[in-house]
Amino acid sequence: MNDITKSHHKAVDFIRDNAERYAQAKADRVYTEEFRKSKKALLMKDAMLNGIEAVNAQEREAYSNPEYVELLKGIAEAILIEETLKWQMMAASMRVDVWRTEQANARMEGRATE
């Protein structure tokens, strides 16, 4: 097996081996983004229970709460993981496409020299 053939096999292996990791990263990101809405509602409720009646003031309290800020950091981390895996998998897929093109070109060159 030459280096080009090994390269496309490694690319396919990478996609296969990381498919579940990518799916989990995406699930984590979506869950965290959706949980953000629940967290905001819970923090607004806490603000209301602490005597803040105006909805805009409750919202301000929720957004400035350290727990909410920490959740936003979690969303950023989840996006980083998902996007890194996504682009690594796309690069691996492109590597296979390049290999296919090289193989087709080699066949065409072979026919042209016959």
Order of alpha helices (4+ residues) and beta strands (2+ residues): alpha-alpha-alpha
